[in-house]
């Protein structure tokens, strides 16, 4: 139960956002204000404001009759999100090259060990985020990283809601290792190439799960 009235709307938003981002509330799910209020022990007013906040983040859609649904990103929206990821993450990667120390590289390696554990898709996505955060840490671009994480909120949930297992695990582990090796060697050109390939692989996976996906299941070259 959420008890702090002044922060109730923020707390409701955090709760619903976590449920949506983790794929527990699937795209198209109807969010009834009275049901959410009853579940969390608040009035409908903070729920109303929380839904408005999540609408501004693109996580839900509110219809003209005020019904709220978990949003389903279109292929075009996903393509735009992944394009933005490429731009922002390429910049952070470039700023990180040559700035890593043995300590920061050990931090990346530690996350790579987590990625080897087969604990399901939610654990994998969480570790994947930590891997890239550790990889970009020397760039010291907290706002950019937060923006990327928010962009990922909109698309990672599509995969998580599908409840598919982590496919081609060995291929993904190879991608993480290859990018790590290039970064550790200070090879910006190869690092940028591998980062682009990694983002493209996730883009293709997410696109294949969208209802309005193209015939080949991808959103780009």
Residue pairs with C-beta under 8 A, 6 or more apart in sequence:
1 40
1 41
2 8
2 11
2 12
2 15
2 40
2 41
2 42
2 46
3 41
4 11
5 46
8 42
8 43
8 46
9 45
9 46
9 47
9 49
9 50
9 53
10 50
11 40
11 46
12 36
12 40
12 42
12 46
12 47
12 49
12 50
13 49
13 50
13 53
13 54
15 40
16 25
16 31
16 36
16 50
16 51
16 54
16 59
16 60
17 54
17 57
17 59
17 153
19 25
20 54
20 59
20 60
20 70
20 153
20 157
21 59
21 153
21 156
21 157
21 160
22 122
22 157
22 160
23 122
23 157
23 158
23 159
23 160
23 161
23 162
23 163
25 31
25 70
26 70
26 161
27 70
27 71
27 72
27 73
27 157
27 158
27 161
28 69
28 70
28 72
29 69
29 70
30 67
30 68
30 69
31 51
31 60
31 68
31 69
31 70
33 44
33 47
33 48
33 51
33 68
34 44
36 47
37 43
37 44
37 46
37 47
40 47
51 60
51 62
51 68
52 62
54 60
55 61
55 62
55 68
57 150
57 153
57 154
58 71
58 73
58 77
58 154
59 70
59 71
59 153
59 154
60 68
60 69
60 70
60 71
61 68
61 69
61 71
62 68
62 69
63 69
72 210
72 211
73 81
73 154
73 155
73 158
73 210
74 210
74 212
75 207
75 210
75 212
75 213
75 214
75 219
77 154
78 154
78 155
78 158
78 203
78 206
78 207
78 210
78 219
79 203
79 207
79 219
79 220
81 151
81 154
81 155
82 155
82 199
82 200
82 202
82 203
82 219
82 220
84 151
85 148
85 151
85 152
85 199
86 195
86 196
86 199
88 144
88 147
88 148
88 151
89 132
89 136
89 148
89 195
89 199
90 192
90 195
90 196
91 139
91 141
91 144
92 136
92 139
92 141
92 144
92 145
92 148
93 135
93 136
93 139
93 183
93 188
93 191
93 192
93 195
94 188
94 192
95 136
95 138
95 139
95 140
95 141
96 135
96 136
96 137
96 138
96 139
96 183
97 183
97 186
97 187
97 188
97 191
98 186
99 138
99 139
100 108
100 138
100 183
100 184
101 138
104 134
104 137
104 138
105 180
105 184
107 134
107 137
108 131
108 134
108 135
108 180
108 183
109 180
110 134
111 127
111 130
111 131
111 134
112 131
112 173
112 176
112 177
112 180
114 123
114 127
114 130
115 124
115 127
115 128
115 131
115 172
115 173
115 176
116 173
117 123
118 166
118 169
120 165
120 166
121 159
121 160
121 163
121 164
121 165
121 166
122 160
124 166
125 156
125 159
125 160
129 149
129 152
131 176
132 148
133 145
135 179
135 180
135 183
136 145
155 202
155 206
156 206
158 206
158 209
158 210
159 205
159 206
159 209
162 209
164 209
166 172
167 205
172 201
175 194
175 197
175 198
175 201
176 198
178 194
179 191
179 194
179 195
179 198
182 190
182 191
182 194
183 191
200 220
203 218
203 219
203 220
204 217
204 218
204 219
207 213
207 214
207 217
207 218
207 219
208 217
208 218
213 219
